[in-house]
Amino acid sequence: MQLAQLAYLALAAFAYRALLVSSSQAGLSRELEEWFFIPTETSPLVVVLLAAWLVYRRRERLVAAMAEPAAWPAGIALLGAGLVAFAWAMRTATPHLLAVSLACVGVGAAAVHCGTKGARLVALPALLLVFAIPIPAPLLAEVVYRFQLWTADYAGWLLFALGRSAYVSGDQILLAGDHFAVIEGCSGLRSVQTLTMVALLLVELFGRRGLHALAILVLAPLVAFALNGFRVLALILNPHSEVVAIHNLQGVAILLGGLAILYAVDGGLERLLGDGDAEPVPQASLPARAPRARVAAVSGALAAAAAMSLAIAPWPVSRAAGEISETEFATSLDGWSRSAGAEEAPDRSFLGTIGHRALVERGFVEEGATDATPVELFVAVGDIGQHYRSPISPKTVPPGSGWIVEQEGALEREGALDARWLVMRSGTRRVLIRHWYEGTAGLADETARGLLALDASPWHRASDPIAVRISTDVVGASASALDRARERLDRFEAAVAPALAELRAKAARS
């Protein structure tokens, strides 16, 4: 039986090697930041090793469960589902689906070897592999931006409690003579994910069950978010926080503080509820030889996965109809010329991890008009070849960091999604914005496409998604000022329509 276990381990390590190799080329400090704080990272190597540790902790109970009858229907179904997911992951070159495959194969192997009881024992390690699956990009963008806004409000409240004067505008915290933007790495989302995973391990390590376990798991994300506010506070008040090592050290200290709080609460709940460790582990010796049919089923599934990892090539990425350079709209439009004074560098630190194959931001002024107020055009064209990036993000709506919404309403745009107008304010500046998406069916469709990697298959969408924003300043506080801004955008939208139509044609996919 020991020989069979070693064969399983070797085959699984080879087949799922993409999950066991870190692709980061960064130094240790940057890699630690990616592991613990960057929301788009999932650290699959760490997750797989922790799941393996959980299985190892259950080894004696799994050995005892080998005396149980095999759960053949469930086991074969799960092994089959795991192989299908593996083949799809290879075909679409999508690593996160390997975690889904590994979870199915792991529970299926336990069901074959150890019956229903074994499958239940392996369910928690398989569930932990969920943390190796990234949140689909558009859904992640929505969640991260909300976390940035909540964290900015919370940190502003903490500053007020300390007697410091601060004003919160969107994701920015404005201090006397200085300002601080809550970026994606400081949003707290990754800390919530990490501490929740740690809480799951703590529940397992101390054998907590029922309400005790539920209380720890519910408390973990709340503690992580609360402590992340103090991390942001430390970053604001510490003049050396820009140093990467110090920045990361503060984050690690917060995670350790969260673990200490969970440990203390766990001890209190143990005294209050009086529950001890898990049930005694049954003593059983490893059988000299497992039934051949069970070994054949599991080793056959793992061998098939190993073979597929070598034999299956990814589908080629569909070709775009045309190249899109960042010099699009570079010169002039009909009746409009480039504005020399308008800001034309996208605020990439604010946009964060949105994905695109072209990002254009240009300012234009109307030729011959007495009103020289510029209109800014922002266009982000996505790339369906990027599995974990998308231009569908709430961050494409405001002109940059620190804006808050005063008014908004719906727009009618044929073939567009979520078309709306907004009046936004930052300090004393007010802008009128029109924003919409093209080439997308909405957040639910984007989430499903991201999870299933449909855009890396023959069932990809017909066009790269596009985010469009046009905006202009509202000069003055009267109602007529807003009317003038609307009329200016009407004229500009009519002038830019042919260029946008040409861009749509280039964004089409074969």
N, C-alpha and C positions, 0 to 999 in steps of 0.2 A: 504493500500500500504506500509506503514511503516513496518508492520509485515512481508510482503514479502521481503522487503529489508534486514531486520534483518536475515531472514531465508537464503537468498542468501549469506550474509556475513558469517554466521556460517558454512554453508555447504562448501563454498569456502575455508575458513580458515582451516577446517578439512581435506578436500581433498588435498589441496596443502601445508600441514603443513611442508613437507620436505624443502620447499623454505623459510619457516619462522623461522627455527631453525638454529642457528649458530653451526656448528660442531667443531669449533676451541676449543681446550683445552688450548690455550696459554693465557698468561696474556694480560692486556689491551694494553701495549706498543707493544707487538708482534702482537696482533690482528689488531691494527691500521696499522702496517707495512704491514700485509697481505691484508688489505682492500685497501690501497692506492698505494702500490708500487710493490707487488709481481705479475708478469705478469700472473701466472697461476690461481690467485684468481679472482673471479667475484663478491663476496659479494651479493649473491642473495637476502638476507634479506633487505639490503639497497635499492636495485633496486626495489623490489616489493613494499616497503613502499613509495618510490618516485612515482612509477606508481599509487599507490592508492591515493596519494596526488593530482596528476594531474586529476584523475577522480573526486575527491572531488571538485576541483576548477571548474569543468564543471557541477556540479550538477544542477544548475538552468537552464542551457541550455538543459541539458538532460531531466529535468522535462518538459520544454516547448516542447521538441521534442516528448514527449509521445502522443501528439495529432496526430502525423504523422501515416500513415498506416504502419503496420509491414512489413518489408522486409523478408517475410517468406523463400523464396528459399535460399537467401544468409545466413540468420540467421541459418536455420537448417543445411545447408552445413558446416558452420563454427563450430557450436556446435558438429556436427558429427566428423569433423576433429580434434577438440580438444579432444574428447573422445578417438579417435583412438590413438592420440599422448600420451594421459594419459595412456592408456592400454599398449602401447609399452614401455613407461617410467617405468611402474611397472614391466613388464616382463624382461626388461634389467637392472633394478636397476640403471637407468641413470637419475639423478636429473635434468640435464639441459633441458631434453625434457619436464619436467613439466612446464618450462617457456614458451615453444612453445605452450603447451596445454592451459595454462592460457591465453595467448594472443589470441588464436583462440576462446576460450570460452567467453572471455570478449567482443570481437568485435561481436561475434555471439549473445550474450545476448543483447547487445545494438541494434543490427539490429532487433531483435524480438520485443523488447520493444519500441524502439524509431525510427525505420525505418532507411532508408539510412542516414539521417542526424545524428542520434545517432551513427551509425557505424563510420562515419567520425570524430565525436567528441572523440570517444574512440581510434581512430587509433594511435594518438601520445603516449598515455600511453602504448598501446600494443607494439609500436615500441621501447619504452624505455626498455622493457623486453629483447630485444636483448642483452643488456649489462650483463644480467645474464647467457648468453650462452657462455661457454669458447671456445676460438679458438681451433680447433683440434690440438693435440699435435705436429705432425710433421710440420704443417703450423706455429704454434706458435714458434717452435724452429727456423725455418728459419727467421721469422720476428724479434724475440728477438735478435738473433745473429747479424743481420744487424743493429738493433738499438744500440747494444753494440759497434759495430765498428764505426758507425756514431757518437755516443756520445764521444767515445775516440778521434776521429779526431777533433771534435768540441771543446772539453775541452782542447786538446793540442793547438788549435789555440787561445783559450782564455788565456791560460798561456803565449803564445808567445806575445799576445797583452799587457799583464801585464809586459813584460820584463823578464819573467822567461824562462830559457832554458829547453826545454822538447822535448823528442823524442817519437813518437807514433809507437808502433809495435803491429799490430792487435788490441786486446782489452786492451792492456797495455799502460800506460803513464809512461815513464821512466824519472825520475828526477835525479839530481846529488845526488848520494848516496841513492836513494830511488826509489820505483816504486809503481804504483797504477793500479789495475785491475778494469775495469768497469764490475761489476757483473750484473746478470739479474735484480736485484732490483734497480740498478742505470741506467738501459738502457733507461728509459724514456717512455717505451711503456705503462705501467700502468698509468703514469701521463697523457699521451695523451688520454687514454680511459676515465679517471676520469674527466679531464677538458672538454672533448667533451660532456660528460653527463651533466656536470654543465652548459655548454653553452646551451644545449637543454632546461634545466630548466629555464635559464635566458630568452631565447627567449619566452618561454611560459609565464613566470611571467610578462613580460612587453608587451606581446601581439605583438611581432615583426612579420612581414610578409615579403614575397617577397625577394628582394635583401638585405634588412636590415638583415633578419634572416639568409640568405645564407652567408653573409659576416661574421657574428659572428660564425657560425658553421664551416666555412672554416678556420677562424683565430685561433680557439681554439687549434687544434692539433699543429699548428705551434708555438703558444705561449708556449704551454706545453713543446715541445721539446727544444725550445730556453732557457727557464728558467731551464730546467733540466740540461743543460750544466753548468749553474751557480751553481746549487746544487752540481754537481760533483766537480766543482772548489772549493766550500766551503769544501767539504769532503777532498779534497787533502790538502788544506791549513790549515784546522783546526786540530790540533793535538789530539783533544778530540772527533773526529767524530766517533771513534769506539764505543763510548758509545751509546747503542741502543736508549735511550731517546733523546739524542742530534741528532742522525742520523735521527730519525723520525721527530723531531721538524723542522729540516732544510727542510725536504720534505714537511711538512704541510705548512711552510712559503712560499715555492715556489708555492704551489697550491693556497694559498691565494693571492699571488702576481699575479698569472695568472688571478684569478677572478677579481682582481682590474683593471688589464689591459683591460679585456673584458668589464667591467662596464664602464670604461672611453671611450673606442672605441664606445660602444653602445650609450653613451650620445652624442658623436660627430656625429655619424650617424643620430641620431634623429634630431639634429639641422640642419644637412645638407639635409636630405631627408624630414624632416617635417612630418614623420608619427607618429601617436599617438598610443594609446592603441588599443586593439581589439575592434570590433564592440560592441555596447551596449548589455548588457545581457538582453534577453527578460524576462519579469516578468510573472511567471506562478505558480500556486499553484499545489501541488501534488494531483493528482486525488485520491479520496477516495478509489477507487478500480480499479485495472488494469484488463483488460480483462482476463478471466480465462485461455484461451488458451495460452496467452503469459506467464503468471505466471507458468502454468503447464510445458511449454517447457523448460524454464530456470531452474526452480527448479528440474525438472526431470533430466536434464543434470548434474546439480551439485550433485544431490543425487546419480546418477550413478557413478560419479567420486569418491564420498566419499565411496561408496560401493566397487568399484574396488580397492581403496587404502587398504582395509582390505582383500579382497578376492583373489587378484592376487599375486601369489608368483613369484619371479624371476626365470628365467631359470637357471639351475645349470651351472657353468662354465665348459667348456669342459676340460677333463683331458689331461695333457701333457704325452707324451710317456715315459719320464724319468726325474728324478730329475737332476738338474745341480747345482753342488756345485762350489764355488769359488776356489776350489783346482784343478779344471780341468787344465790339462797341468802342473801339479805341479812339476813333477820330471824331465823327459827328453823326448826328441823325438829322432827318429832314427838319430844318428850322431850329435845330438845337446844336450847340457846340460845347466842347468840353469846358468845364469850369476849372479855372486855374486854382481857385481857392478852396474847392470842396475837398473833404477828406476822402481819399481813394484807397487807403490801405485797410483791408478788412481787419477787424479786431480779433486776431486769431487766438489770443489768450482767453477771450470771452467765448468765442465759438467752440473752443475746446476740441473735442474728438469727433465733430461731425465729419462725415466722409464726402468727398467730391472728386470728380476728375477735372472740374473747372470751377473756379470761383472768381466772379467778376464784381467789382464795385467801382462805379464811375459816377462822377458828378457832371451835370449838364445845366446850362443856362439857355434861356430862350433868346434867339437872335432878334435884335430889334425891339425887344420888350422894355418898357420903362421899369418894370419890376425885375431886378437882377437876382432875385432869390433863386438859388440853385435847386435842382431836383436830383436826388441821389437814386441810382439804380443798383440793386444788389441781386445777383443771380448765382445760385449754387446748383450745378448739375451733378447728380450723383453718379455712381459707378456700380452697377450690379455685380461686378467682379469682386467688390470689397464686401466680404461676408459680414463684417462687424462694424461697418460705418455706414452712415446714411445722412443725406441733407434734410431729412424730415425731422425737424427739431424746433422747439419753441424759441431757440436762440437765434433763429433766422428772422424772427419778427422784429425785435427792437434794433435800433441802429448800433447798439453796443452795450457795454456794461453800465448799470446804474439807472435804467429807465423804469418808470412806473406808468401804468395805464390810467388815463383819465376818463376816456370814453371809447366805446367800440361798438361795432355793428356788423351785419352781414353784407356781403357784396354778391352780385350776380355775375358769375364768370363761367361761360360754357366750357366744359371739360376740366374745370378746376375744382380742387377740394379745399374746404376750409377757407374760402375766400372771405376776407373781412377787412374793414377799415378800423384804424385806431388813432386816437390822439394820445400821444405819450409825452411825458415830461421828465426832464433831468435838470435839476436846478431851476434856472429861469428860462431855459430853452424848451419850447414845445414844438412837436412835429406831427404832421398828419401822415399816416402810413397806410398803404394798401399792400396786402400780403396774400399770397395764395400758393398752393402746391399743384403740380401737374405730374402725370405719370404714376399716380398712386391711388389706391382705393380706400385708404384710411388706415388707422392705427391697428385695427384687428387684422387686416390683410397683411400689413407690414410685419406684425408680430408672427403670424403663421409662416410667412415666407422666410423670416429670419430663422425660426426654429427648425423648419424643414429644409432650409437651403434650396428653395425652389428656383431662385434666380441663378443658381449654378447648375441647373439642369435644363433639358429641352423645354421645360414648362416655365421658362423665365418670362418676365413681363415684356411688353412690346417696346418699352422705352425706359431709359434711365429717368429716375424721378428728378423733378426740378422744383426748386424753391425760388419764388420771385418776390421781391419787395421794392416798391418805389415809395419815396418819402420826400417831404419838403417841409421847411420851417413854416410855422404859423406865426406870422409877424404881427404883433399886436394882440390885445385881449378882447377885441370886439367880435361879434358874430360875423361881421363882414370879412374879418381876417381869415376865419376858417373857410368862408365861401371862396375867397381868392385862392386859398391853398387848394381847395377842391378843383376849381377851374384850371389851375396850373397843372395838377396831376392829370386831369382829363386830356389836356392838350399834349402832355408828354406821353401818356399812354397810347394815344392815337399815333404819335410819331414813332414810338418804339415797337409797335405791334409787328411790322414786317421783320424787324431784326429778331424778335422773339419767335416768330414763325420759322425763320431760318434755323434758329437754335433748336427748336423742337425737332426739326427734320434731322439735324445732326445727332440728336439724342436717341433717335430710334435705333432699335436693335434688330438684327437679322434673325 
